[in-house]
């Protein structure tokens, strides 16, 4: 994603980021997994081939999603080096202030801002290639953890779709096959599974658990699927959420000030290198490992390749490609 001469980001766990919101998300993970496995798969499909297959796939996607979620919570999103100074000869695009054309400088952090970095008011510091601050992880999503965040969206969407499918299929199965008050399941051979006495194994308790799980999993699936689609669109053009919002704001400002909107809309995002190159800048140069969870934060983050790096234009044209913030 960046030059090979940039130092790796330290892999330090920040346990203080675990708050009640994070614990709530972990509780939802546990609740949906428990209901899906111990209230649906095991009693319904037992330990048959379909049962083991469903249990294995759900466990795999849940574990991967949980790993990436904790990765985004506990590890740093990437912070600019304290001694960072913009190098005008290193990149064909420089990000400068709109007012005076000077390199971007954070007055709160008291250092220069690398390209694509922004100051987060929640974290009270600058973040490399900041995408957004995520309240569910109590952390920013930036250069160092964006790959883990995107993979989390993939894994958790797969797990939630699996959960919704299991709960819906089992609900239909119950409606079609249950004919006695104390028959909760029918196994693979259509043999009734009787419940023992006691409220803890009441058919109503299990029905309520599955109904709550379904009502929780369905909107989560829809919402996270839409978020995944949104970030797929961003990755295709190598933009962050903030960069997209800034582009929209620039178009609106241009229209309000009487500038031809077509000219503003024709602005070329300098970091859009084409779909394949954009994927490599985020997931790495080995396509076979793109869907594997990261083992450490993404290194670098102070310099990014642009579409004009090869065959640079002269200085006059380069000035015309400065990015104002």
C-alpha positions in Angstrom: 0.0 0.0 0.0 2.9 2.3 0.6 6.6 2.5 0.0 8.7 -0.3 1.3 10.9 2.2 3.3 8.1 3.1 5.7 8.3 1.6 9.2 5.7 -1.0 10.3 3.0 0.1 12.7 3.6 -1.3 16.3 1.3 -4.2 17.1 0.1 -3.0 20.6 -3.2 -4.1 22.2 -5.4 -1.3 23.6 -7.6 -3.0 26.1 -9.0 0.3 27.3 -11.1 0.5 24.1 -13.3 -2.3 25.4 -16.4 -0.5 26.6 -20.1 -1.4 27.1 -20.8 -1.0 23.4 -18.1 -3.4 22.4 -19.2 -5.9 25.1 -22.8 -5.5 23.7 -21.6 -6.5 20.2 -19.7 -9.5 21.7 -22.9 -10.5 23.5 -24.9 -10.4 20.2 -22.2 -12.6 18.7 -22.6 -15.1 21.5 -26.4 -15.1 21.6 -26.9 -15.6 17.8 -24.2 -18.4 17.7 -25.7 -20.1 20.7 -29.3 -20.1 19.4 -28.2 -21.2 15.9 -26.1 -24.1 17.1 -27.8 -25.3 20.3 -31.4 -24.5 19.5 -31.4 -25.2 15.8 -28.5 -27.2 14.4 -27.9 -29.8 17.1 -31.6 -30.6 18.0 -32.8 -30.4 14.4 -29.9 -31.8 12.3 -28.1 -33.5 15.1 -24.5 -34.6 14.3 -25.3 -35.7 10.8 -23.4 -34.6 7.7 -25.7 -31.6 7.2 -25.5 -30.8 10.9 -21.7 -30.9 11.1 -21.4 -29.0 7.8 -23.6 -26.2 9.0 -22.0 -26.1 12.4 -18.5 -26.0 10.9 -19.3 -23.2 8.4 -21.1 -21.1 11.0 -18.3 -21.5 13.5 -15.7 -20.6 10.9 -17.4 -17.4 9.7 -18.2 -16.4 13.3 -14.6 -16.9 14.5 -13.2 -15.0 11.6 -15.7 -12.2 12.0 -15.0 -12.0 15.8 -11.2 -12.0 15.2 -11.4 -9.1 12.7 -13.8 -7.2 15.0 -11.4 -7.5 17.9 -8.6 -6.5 15.5 -10.4 -3.3 14.8 -11.1 -2.7 18.5 -7.8 -3.4 20.1 -5.2 -2.4 17.5 -4.4 1.1 16.4 -5.8 2.5 13.2 -2.5 4.2 12.3 -1.1 7.5 13.6 1.2 9.9 11.7 4.9 9.9 12.8 5.7 12.9 15.0 8.5 13.9 12.8 6.6 13.6 9.5 7.4 16.3 7.0 5.8 16.5 3.5 8.2 15.5 0.7 7.3 17.5 -2.4 9.6 15.4 -4.6 8.2 12.0 -3.5 4.7 12.2 -4.8 3.1 13.7 -7.9 0.1 14.9 -5.7 0.3 17.1 -2.6 -2.5 17.8 -0.3 -2.5 21.5 0.8 -4.8 24.0 2.5 -7.4 25.7 0.4 -6.6 29.1 2.0 -2.9 29.6 1.4 -1.7 26.5 -0.4 0.6 25.5 2.5 1.0 21.8 3.5 -1.7 20.6 5.8 -0.8 21.1 9.5 -2.8 19.9 12.5 -2.9 22.6 15.1 -4.2 20.1 17.7 -1.6 17.4 17.2 1.1 20.0 16.3 2.5 18.1 13.3 2.0 17.9 9.5 -0.8 15.7 8.1 0.3 13.0 5.7 -1.8 12.5 2.6 -5.4 11.2 3.3 -5.0 11.6 7.0 -7.6 13.5 9.2 -8.0 14.5 12.8 -10.6 12.5 14.7 -12.4 14.5 17.4 -13.4 11.3 19.2 -9.9 9.8 19.4 -8.4 13.3 19.7 -5.6 12.6 17.3 -4.8 12.3 13.6 -5.4 9.0 11.8 -3.7 7.8 8.7 -6.0 7.3 5.7 -9.0 7.8 8.0 -12.2 6.4 6.7 -14.5 7.0 9.7 -14.8 6.7 13.4 -16.8 3.6 14.3 -18.8 3.7 17.6 -19.2 -0.1 17.5 -15.5 -0.7 17.7 -14.8 2.4 19.8 -12.0 3.1 17.4 -11.2 4.8 14.1 -11.1 2.8 10.9 -8.0 3.9 9.1 -4.9 2.8 7.2 -3.8 0.1 9.7 -7.1 -1.7 10.2 -9.2 -1.0 7.1 -8.4 -4.4 5.6 -9.6 -6.1 8.9 -12.7 -3.9 8.9 -13.6 -4.8 5.3 -13.0 -8.5 5.9 -15.1 -8.3 9.1 -18.0 -7.0 6.9 -17.6 -10.0 4.6 -17.3 -12.6 7.3 -20.1 -11.2 9.5 -22.5 -10.8 6.5 -21.9 -14.5 5.6 -22.4 -15.6 9.2 -25.6 -13.5 9.6 -27.1 -14.7 6.3 -26.4 -18.3 7.5 -28.1 -17.6 10.8 -31.2 -16.0 9.2 -31.4 -19.0 6.7 -31.2 -21.5 9.5 -33.7 -19.8 11.7 -36.2 -19.3 8.8 -35.8 -22.8 7.5 -36.2 -24.3 11.0 -39.2 -22.1 11.7 -41.0 -23.4 8.5 -39.9 -26.9 9.5 -41.6 -26.5 12.9 -44.8 -25.2 11.4 -45.0 -28.1 9.0 -44.1 -31.0 11.3 -44.9 -30.2 14.9 -48.2 -31.8 15.9 -47.9 -32.4 19.7 -47.6 -29.8 22.4 -44.3 -31.2 23.7 -42.6 -31.9 20.4 -40.1 -29.2 19.6 -38.0 -30.8 16.8 -38.2 -33.6 14.4 -34.8 -35.1 13.4 -33.4 -36.0 10.0 -35.4 -39.2 10.0 -38.6 -37.3 11.0 -38.5 -38.9 14.5 -40.1 -36.6 17.1 -37.6 -35.2 19.7 -39.4 -35.1 23.1 -38.5 -32.5 25.7 -38.0 -33.2 29.4 -40.0 -31.4 32.0 -39.2 -28.0 33.5 -39.5 -24.5 32.3 -35.9 -24.3 31.1 -36.8 -26.8 28.3 -40.2 -25.4 27.6 -41.2 -25.2 23.9 -42.2 -21.6 24.5 -38.7 -20.6 25.8 -37.0 -22.1 22.8 -39.6 -20.5 20.4 -39.0 -17.1 22.1 -35.2 -17.4 21.8 -35.4 -18.2 18.1 -37.9 -15.4 17.5 -35.7 -12.9 19.2 -32.6 -14.2 17.4 -34.4 -13.9 14.0 -35.7 -10.4 14.7 -32.2 -9.4 15.7 -30.3 -11.1 12.9 -32.5 -10.0 10.0 -32.1 -6.2 10.3 -28.4 -6.7 11.2 -28.0 -8.7 8.0 -29.7 -6.0 5.8 -27.8 -3.2 7.4 -24.3 -4.7 7.3 -24.9 -6.0 3.8 -25.7 -2.5 2.6 -22.6 -1.2 4.4 -20.5 -3.9 2.7 -21.9 -2.9 -0.7 -21.0 0.7 0.1 -17.4 -0.1 0.9 -17.1 -2.3 -2.1 -18.0 0.7 -4.2 -15.4 2.8 -2.3 -12.7 0.2 -2.8 -13.4 0.1 -6.5 -12.3 3.7 -6.8 -9.9 3.7 -3.9 -11.7 6.3 -1.8 -12.4 6.6 1.9 -15.8 7.6 3.3 -14.4 11.1 4.1 -12.9 11.5 0.6 -16.3 10.7 -0.9 -18.0 13.2 1.3 -15.5 15.8 0.5 -16.1 15.2 -3.2 -19.8 15.6 -2.8 -19.3 18.8 -0.8 -17.0 20.1 -3.5 -19.6 19.5 -6.2 -22.3 21.2 -4.1 -20.1 24.2 -3.4 -19.2 24.5 -7.0 -22.8 24.5 -8.0 -23.7 27.1 -5.3 -20.9 29.4 -6.4 -21.9 29.4 -10.0 -19.1 27.1 -11.2 -20.1 24.7 -14.0 -20.8 21.4 -12.1 -19.6 19.3 -15.0 -16.1 20.7 -14.4 -16.2 19.9 -10.7 -17.6 16.4 -11.5 -14.7 15.8 -13.9 -12.2 15.9 -11.0 -10.1 12.8 -11.1 -9.4 11.0 -7.8 -5.6 10.8 -7.8 -5.5 7.5 -5.9 -7.8 5.6 -8.3 -5.4 3.3 -10.0 -7.9 0.9 -11.6 -9.8 -1.9 -9.8 -7.0 -4.4 -9.6 -4.4 -2.0 -8.4 -6.9 -0.5 -5.9 -7.5 -4.0 -4.5 -3.7 -4.5 -4.2 -3.2 -1.3 -2.3 -5.6 -2.4 0.4 -5.3 -6.2 0.5 -1.7 -6.7 -0.6 0.1 -8.0 -3.7 -0.9 -11.6 -3.2 -4.5 -12.2 -4.4 -4.5 -15.7 -2.8 -4.3 -14.1 0.6 -6.8 -11.3 0.1 -9.6 -13.0 2.1 -7.3 -14.2 4.9 -7.5 -12.2 8.1 -4.5 -9.9 8.8 -1.9 -10.9 11.4 -0.6 -7.4 12.0 -1.6 -3.8 11.2 -1.0 -2.6 7.7 2.5 -0.9 7.6 3.2 2.5 6.1 0.5 5.0 5.6 2.3 8.3 4.9 2.7 7.9 1.2 0.3 6.5 -1.5 0.8 5.8 -5.2 -1.2 7.9 -7.6 -2.2 7.6 -11.2 0.4 10.2 -12.1 3.4 8.7 -10.4 4.7 7.1 -13.7 5.8 9.7 -16.2 5.4 12.7 -14.0 4.3 15.9 -15.6 6.3 19.1 -15.4 6.1 21.3 -12.2 3.4 23.6 -13.6 1.0 20.8 -14.3 1.9 19.2 -11.0 0.8 22.4 -9.2 -2.5 22.2 -10.9 -3.0 18.8 -9.3 -2.6 19.9 -5.7 -5.4 18.8 -3.5 -7.0 21.5 -1.4 -8.4 20.8 2.1 
